[in-house]
């Protein structure tokens, strides 16, 4: 796990099974099953407040994070 700060936000990144995860909060790197459905299973990263994942580099994941959290940051005023 690697921690870094970008634009005032502290991130943690780690890789599991070839997929890179970019998280805020205090992630442990462990996954928790939240919901098991007929078509998909939903997992969360223990200790994380926001998560994006993919096979891209950090900059691509950061752009995805900005898009995913845009409403929470700009409309609701949530800070990470």
N, C-alpha and C positions, 0 to 999 in steps of 0.2 A: 504494500500500500504506500502510495506517495501522496503527500499533502503539498498544496501550493495555493497561492492567492492570486486571483485575477480580478481586476477592477473592484477591489475591496471585498470580494467574496472568497471565503476559505473553502477550497474543494479538496476532496480525497478521491483518488482514482486507484482502481485495482482491476485485475483481469481474472476471469474465471471461464474455463472452457473455451478460450479463444475470443471471448467477448469482453470488451473494456467497459467499465462502469465509472461514471462521473457522478459523485454524490456531494451533497452538502450535509451538515450536521456532524455526527460522530459515528459514522458507519463502522461496523465490526467486520464486514466482509462476509458475514453469514446471511443466508437467505431464509425467509420465513414464508411458508405457504399461507396465503390469505384466503384463497377461494379456489376450489376445484370444481370445474364445470364440465359440461359435456364436450365443449369445443376448445376450451383453453383453461390453463391453470394460471392463477395470478399470485405472484410472489412479491415480497418487499425485501429491501435490504435493512437488516436490523440496525437501528440507530441513525438511519439516514432521514433527512427531512425532505429531500428531493433527489431524484435519480433519473439519469438518462443512460442508455447503453447502446452499444453498437460496435462495429468492427473498424470504425474510422479512427483518426488521430484525435488528440485532445482538442484542437481547434474546431473540428467538425462536431465533436460532442458538446463543446461549449456553445456553439451556435444552436444546436438542438436544445440545449438547456435554456438558452435565452428565449427561444420560441415557446417551449413548454411552460415556462414560468412567467411569461409576459403578463397575462391577466392578473396573476397573484401579486406581481411586483407593481404594476402600473395602476391597476384599478383598486385592488384591495389594500395596497400599501404594505404588503408583507415583505420583510427583509430576511435574507438568508445569511 
